[in-house]
């Protein structure tokens, strides 16, 4: 699957295995609010980097990841959640 970012960059996502998907999902830690709803994701930067390294098909070197803006990294992460969480729960935004 190829996604086009708002910046115009194109990113190809892998068809990850169940084990890779589980590894990605296990790295997401949510803060739960007092009312039981999901607040924010903990360790957001390392989680996004891990997801990009596992889920992007192509260059995932430090040089490539450093070339992405924070907005682009968040956009890639969000699109990956939508792709890999199909049928589970909505992607966080």
C-alpha positions as CSV (number, residue, x, y, z in Angstrom):
1,X,0.0,0.0,0.0
2,X,1.3,3.4,-0.9
3,X,0.3,6.6,0.9
4,X,0.8,10.2,-0.2
5,X,1.5,12.6,2.6
6,X,0.2,16.1,2.8
7,X,3.7,17.2,1.9
8,X,3.5,15.3,-1.3
9,X,6.0,12.6,-0.3
10,X,5.0,9.0,-1.1
11,X,5.6,6.2,1.4
12,X,5.0,2.5,0.7
13,X,3.8,0.4,3.6
14,X,4.7,-3.3,4.0
15,X,2.3,-6.1,4.3
16,X,3.5,-6.9,7.8
17,X,3.3,-10.3,9.4
18,X,1.2,-11.0,12.5
19,X,4.3,-11.1,14.6
20,X,5.5,-7.7,13.3
21,X,2.1,-6.3,13.8
22,X,2.0,-7.6,17.4
23,X,5.5,-6.2,18.0
24,X,4.3,-2.8,16.8
25,X,1.1,-2.9,18.8
26,X,2.9,-4.0,22.0
27,X,5.0,-0.8,21.8
28,X,2.0,1.5,22.1
29,X,1.3,2.5,25.7
30,X,-1.8,4.6,26.4
31,X,-2.5,6.9,29.3
32,X,-6.0,6.3,30.6
33,X,-8.0,9.2,31.9
34,X,-9.9,9.0,35.2
35,X,-13.2,8.5,33.2
36,X,-11.6,5.4,31.5
37,X,-11.1,7.0,28.1
38,X,-7.8,7.0,26.3
39,X,-5.7,10.1,26.9
40,X,-2.4,10.2,25.0
41,X,0.2,7.8,23.9
42,X,3.3,7.4,26.0
43,X,6.8,7.3,24.4
44,X,5.3,8.7,21.2
45,X,8.6,9.4,19.4
46,X,10.2,6.0,20.0
47,X,6.9,4.3,19.1
48,X,6.6,6.2,15.8
49,X,10.2,5.4,15.0
50,X,9.7,1.7,15.7
51,X,6.6,1.6,13.5
52,X,8.3,3.4,10.6
53,X,11.3,1.0,10.8
54,X,9.0,-2.1,10.8
55,X,6.2,-1.0,8.6
56,X,7.7,1.2,5.9
57,X,8.8,-0.7,2.7
58,X,12.1,0.9,1.7
59,X,14.7,3.1,3.4
60,X,14.2,3.4,7.2
61,X,17.6,4.6,8.1
62,X,18.3,7.3,10.6
63,X,19.0,9.6,7.7
64,X,15.6,9.0,6.2
65,X,13.7,9.3,9.5
66,X,15.6,12.5,10.3
67,X,14.5,13.9,6.9
68,X,10.8,13.6,7.9
69,X,9.1,16.4,9.7
70,X,7.2,15.6,12.9
71,X,4.0,16.2,11.1
72,X,5.0,13.6,8.4
73,X,6.0,11.1,11.1
74,X,2.7,11.5,12.8
75,X,0.8,11.2,9.5
76,X,2.7,8.0,8.6
77,X,2.0,6.6,12.1
78,X,-1.7,7.4,11.9
79,X,-2.1,5.9,8.4
80,X,-0.3,2.8,9.7
81,X,-2.7,2.5,12.6
82,X,-5.6,2.8,10.2
83,X,-4.1,0.0,8.1
84,X,-2.9,-2.4,10.8
85,X,-5.8,-1.9,13.3
86,X,-8.6,-2.7,10.8
87,X,-11.3,-4.4,12.8
88,X,-9.9,-3.6,16.2
89,X,-10.3,0.0,17.2
90,X,-10.0,3.4,15.7
91,X,-6.6,4.9,15.1
92,X,-5.6,7.7,17.6
93,X,-5.2,11.2,16.2
